[in-house]
Amino acid sequence: MDSSSGPKPHVTIQAGAPAFWNLAELWTDREILLGMVWRDVSVRYKETVIGFLWVVLQPILMMLILSTFFRQLGGPSVSDVPIHVRIFASLLVWDFIASSVERAAVSLIASAGVISKLYFCRLVLPLTPVGASAFDLCIKFLLLVILMAMHGIAPSVNVVFIPAVLLCTLVFTMSLCIWLAALTAFYKDVALAIPFILRVSFFLSPIFYEAAQLVPVQYQTWYHLNPVTALIESFNFLLLGTDVFPAGGLIFAVVLSLVMLVTGLSFFRYVETSIVDVL
């Protein structure tokens, strides 16, 4: 008898079962994740005329617009680093977080047809945009290095700690994407609210200004409870020597990121059995 004609094995997902909160399955399906990340990157620019140049063209245009706007307002620079270089560095962090969140939030909804037919680690879906945005970040970082060299800007002596800040940024972004993907599957209003929240967060984060310029001293502590603020200022301080190092804000961002990651993975695991039914 041909064994291929026998019944197919079934995969059972136990809601709430820790199993390292899906991490073991994610490691097993790592090739699927890498393949989907590359597919996301290539498809996004495949039909465009200038292709991957869009990765650098968009932040450059934003840098020029925001720096021009800043100069028109007559904003004082609190460092010797040209304002457009600092803005580009801030956009590097912001774009990674914003682009990941915006696409990851609807990743489960967009893949409803695949989810209902095939089984694989569902975490692959919200993490794919994070991987694609990380690819863009690497290209933008190289452009930032070139921009610094053109202006004769040497990196700060604290640049060796940049990987730690980028790792924290990655963990924070991943945790946010996992939470939002799971919530959006059940509450479609979340997907509608995210673009508005990102626009507001853009102006509340120190992208085209430094917190020391606009935020009163008595509100600095509360202002740095925004993890994005702490991550941007930490990145700029360690690389360019601008801004003020937000030690308290960065510690809060690290703790919050870890808590969100653990709870997000647990929540995602808990609702995984119901995702197919609600999509």
Beta strands, then each sheet from edge to edge (+ up, - down):
end
